Amino acid sequence: MKKIFRYASIVMLGATLFGCATSAITGRKYLKLVDSQTINEQATLAYKEFLSDPSTKVITGTTQATAVKRVGNNIAAATQRYLQQIGRADQFNFNWEFNLIQNDELNAWCMPGGKVAVYTGILRVTQTDGGLATVMGHEIAHALEEHSVAQVSNQLALQLGAQVLGAASQMSNNKSIAVFNSLYGIGGQIGMLKFSRNDELAADKAGLIIMAMAGYDPNEAIKFWERMAASKSGASTAEWLSTHPSDARRIAQLQAMLPEAMKYYKK
């Protein structure tokens, strides 16, 4: 068993040396052994599959649907300006899409490449554009921080073993796509990728900054999570929340992050 752990450590060390990247918002280091465009293209196919599934009902033309697109486009424009300022706009060739889905779950997600779905159920809690920006900022942050790319890379590193030392030239699109599909549970309804607690914390921080850059008061995130905590009485926990910290802890963490996020906020 010790040999296995030692071997895995060597593999991961080699992978890190050959494929370390830095996230755009929080500056976290992560493993990157796959081309972002490959993952984004597969996500686009998966998103189309989700939207065309007979069980998926896309809401259009309503006030709520308009709000989802308005807030989403505001966040997308703000993040694009930010990426241009830091010289990384070419790295994120996102083709943004924002859709409201008829579903009572308290849920929302963003796939790699900027493919966003917001469920009608969570609008009971968002209530305002600021609340909606909190949710969408958090989910978009996962894509901008490339948490999916990191997870695919981590899985590939473990699968490839010693070959990972030549990761830059050994990566196969077919293999990385297969790992992506496995993580997302492609087929029928899209499976939600469960991020680590560290990824969730990073998405909270980046999400606050993103919503602030888009002109939404980061203090609205605190109000949203207070409403979320109140809404859970007697209700089951959505999968979207399963790997997140408790509401009390999350609110405390967000409050600690507010001063930095407010530097980006302009009314």
C-alpha positions in Angstrom: 0.0 0.0 0.0 2.8 2.4 0.8 4.4 1.7 -2.5 1.1 2.6 -4.2 0.9 5.9 -2.4 4.5 6.6 -3.1 4.1 5.8 -6.8 0.9 8.0 -7.0 2.9 10.9 -5.4 5.7 10.6 -7.9 3.1 10.6 -10.8 1.4 13.6 -9.5 4.7 15.4 -8.9 5.7 14.7 -12.5 2.3 15.9 -13.8 2.6 19.1 -11.8 6.0 19.9 -13.2 4.8 19.4 -16.7 1.3 20.9 -16.5 0.9 23.5 -13.8 -1.4 26.5 -14.5 -2.6 29.5 -12.5 -6.3 30.4 -12.3 -7.5 33.7 -13.7 -9.3 35.2 -10.7 -7.9 33.8 -7.5 -4.4 32.9 -8.7 -4.6 29.3 -7.5 -2.2 26.7 -9.0 -3.9 23.7 -10.6 -2.9 20.8 -12.8 -3.6 21.3 -16.5 -2.8 18.3 -18.8 -5.6 18.9 -21.3 -6.4 21.6 -23.8 -9.2 23.9 -22.6 -10.7 24.0 -26.1 -11.1 20.3 -26.2 -13.0 20.3 -22.9 -15.1 23.3 -24.0 -16.1 21.7 -27.3 -17.2 18.6 -25.5 -19.1 20.7 -23.0 -20.9 22.4 -25.9 -22.0 19.1 -27.2 -23.2 18.0 -23.8 -25.1 21.2 -23.3 -26.9 20.8 -26.6 -27.8 17.3 -25.6 -29.2 18.5 -22.4 -31.3 21.3 -24.0 -32.7 18.9 -26.6 -33.6 16.2 -24.1 -37.4 15.7 -24.0 -37.4 16.1 -20.2 -35.7 19.5 -20.4 -38.1 22.5 -20.6 -36.3 25.7 -21.6 -38.3 28.8 -20.5 -38.2 31.8 -22.9 -39.9 35.1 -23.2 -40.8 35.5 -19.5 -39.5 38.2 -17.1 -37.5 35.6 -15.2 -35.9 34.2 -18.4 -35.0 37.7 -19.5 -33.4 38.4 -16.1 -31.3 35.2 -16.4 -30.0 36.4 -19.8 -29.5 40.0 -18.7 -27.5 39.2 -15.5 -25.6 36.5 -17.3 -24.6 38.8 -20.2 -23.6 41.5 -17.7 -21.3 39.1 -15.9 -19.9 37.7 -19.2 -19.1 41.2 -20.4 -17.4 42.2 -17.1 -15.3 39.0 -17.0 -14.3 39.5 -20.6 -13.1 43.1 -19.8 -11.2 41.7 -16.8 -9.5 39.0 -18.8 -8.5 41.5 -21.5 -6.9 43.7 -18.8 -4.8 40.8 -17.4 -3.9 39.6 -20.9 -5.7 36.3 -20.8 -8.7 36.8 -23.0 -7.3 34.5 -25.7 -7.2 31.6 -23.1 -10.9 31.8 -22.5 -12.7 31.5 -25.9 -16.1 31.2 -24.3 -19.3 31.1 -26.3 -21.7 32.1 -23.6 -25.2 30.7 -23.3 -27.7 31.4 -20.5 -30.9 29.4 -20.2 -33.7 29.2 -17.7 -34.8 25.6 -17.1 -38.2 24.6 -15.7 -37.2 22.6 -12.6 -38.2 22.9 -9.0 -34.7 22.1 -7.7 -32.6 24.8 -6.0 -30.0 24.5 -8.7 -27.8 26.2 -11.3 -24.6 25.2 -13.1 -22.0 26.4 -15.6 -20.2 24.0 -17.9 -16.8 24.7 -19.3 -16.9 27.2 -22.1 -19.7 29.3 -20.5 -22.7 27.1 -20.9 -25.1 28.1 -18.1 -28.4 26.7 -16.8 -30.5 28.2 -14.0 -33.4 26.2 -12.6 -36.6 28.0 -11.9 -36.6 26.5 -8.4 -33.7 28.6 -7.2 -35.4 31.9 -8.3 -37.5 31.5 -5.2 -34.4 32.3 -3.2 -32.5 34.6 -5.6 -35.5 37.1 -5.7 -33.4 40.0 -7.0 -30.8 40.6 -9.8 -28.2 40.7 -7.0 -29.2 37.3 -5.7 -29.2 35.9 -9.3 -25.7 37.4 -9.8 -24.6 35.6 -6.7 -25.6 32.2 -8.0 -24.4 32.8 -11.6 -21.2 34.4 -10.5 -20.3 31.4 -8.3 -21.1 28.9 -11.1 -19.3 31.0 -13.8 -16.3 31.2 -11.5 -16.0 27.4 -11.6 -15.6 27.7 -15.4 -13.2 30.6 -15.3 -11.1 29.0 -12.6 -11.1 25.9 -14.8 -12.1 23.5 -12.0 -13.4 21.0 -14.6 -10.1 21.1 -16.5 -8.2 20.5 -13.3 -10.5 17.5 -12.4 -10.0 15.9 -15.8 -6.3 16.5 -15.5 -6.1 14.9 -12.1 -8.0 11.8 -13.3 -5.8 11.5 -16.4 -2.7 11.8 -14.2 -3.8 8.9 -12.1 -4.8 6.8 -15.2 -1.7 7.4 -17.2 0.7 6.5 -14.5 4.3 6.8 -15.6 3.3 8.2 -19.0 2.3 11.4 -17.3 5.9 12.5 -17.3 5.5 13.1 -21.0 2.1 14.7 -20.5 2.6 17.6 -22.8 2.9 15.2 -25.8 1.0 12.2 -24.6 -2.4 13.6 -24.0 -5.1 12.1 -26.2 -8.3 14.1 -27.0 -10.3 10.9 -26.9 -9.0 10.0 -23.5 -9.6 13.4 -22.0 -13.1 13.5 -23.6 -13.9 10.1 -22.1 -12.8 11.3 -18.6 -14.9 14.5 -19.0 -18.0 12.4 -20.0 -17.4 10.2 -17.0 -17.1 13.1 -14.6 -20.2 14.8 -15.9 -22.3 11.6 -16.4 -23.1 12.5 -20.0 -26.3 10.9 -21.2 -29.8 12.0 -20.6 -29.8 14.6 -17.8 -26.5 16.2 -17.2 -24.7 14.9 -14.1 -23.5 17.6 -11.7 -19.7 17.6 -11.3 -19.0 17.6 -7.6 -16.1 20.0 -6.8 -13.9 19.9 -3.7 -14.4 22.1 -0.7 -11.3 24.1 -1.8 -12.8 24.6 -5.3 -16.1 25.7 -3.8 -14.3 28.2 -1.6 -12.4 29.5 -4.6 -15.6 29.8 -6.6 -17.2 31.8 -3.7 -14.3 34.2 -3.7 -14.1 34.5 -7.5 -17.9 34.7 -7.7 -18.0 37.8 -5.4 -15.3 39.5 -7.5 -17.1 38.6 -10.7 -20.5 39.9 -9.6 -18.8 43.1 -8.3 -17.1 43.7 -11.6 -20.5 43.4 -13.3 -21.9 46.1 -11.1 -23.7 44.0 -8.5 -23.2 44.7 -4.8 -21.3 41.7 -3.2 -23.3 42.3 0.0 -26.2 40.8 -1.9 -24.4 37.4 -1.6 -24.8 37.5 2.1 -28.5 38.2 1.8 -28.9 35.4 -0.7 -27.3 32.8 1.6 -29.3 34.0 4.5 -32.5 33.3 2.4 -31.0 30.0 1.3 -30.5 28.9 4.9 -34.1 29.9 5.8 -35.5 28.0 2.7 -34.0 24.7 3.8 -36.3 24.1 6.6 -37.8 20.6 6.0 -36.4 20.5 2.5 -33.8 18.1 1.1 -30.4 19.4 0.1 -29.8 19.8 -3.6 -26.8 18.1 -5.1 -25.6 21.6 -6.0 -25.0 22.2 -2.3 -23.8 18.8 -1.3 -20.1 19.6 -1.2 -20.5 23.1 0.2 -19.7 24.3 3.7 -22.6 24.9 6.1 -24.6 28.0 5.6 -23.3 29.7 8.7 -19.7 28.9 7.8 -20.2 30.0 4.2 -21.7 33.3 5.3 -18.8 33.9 7.7 -16.3 33.2 4.9 -18.1 35.5 2.4 -18.2 38.3 5.0 -14.4 37.9 5.3 -14.0 38.1 1.5 -16.2 41.2 1.1 -13.5 43.9 1.6 -11.5 42.5 -1.4 -14.6 42.1 -3.6 -15.8 45.6 -2.9 -12.6 47.0 -4.5 -14.1 45.8 -7.8 -17.6 47.2 -7.2 -18.7 50.3 -9.0 -22.3 51.3 -8.9 
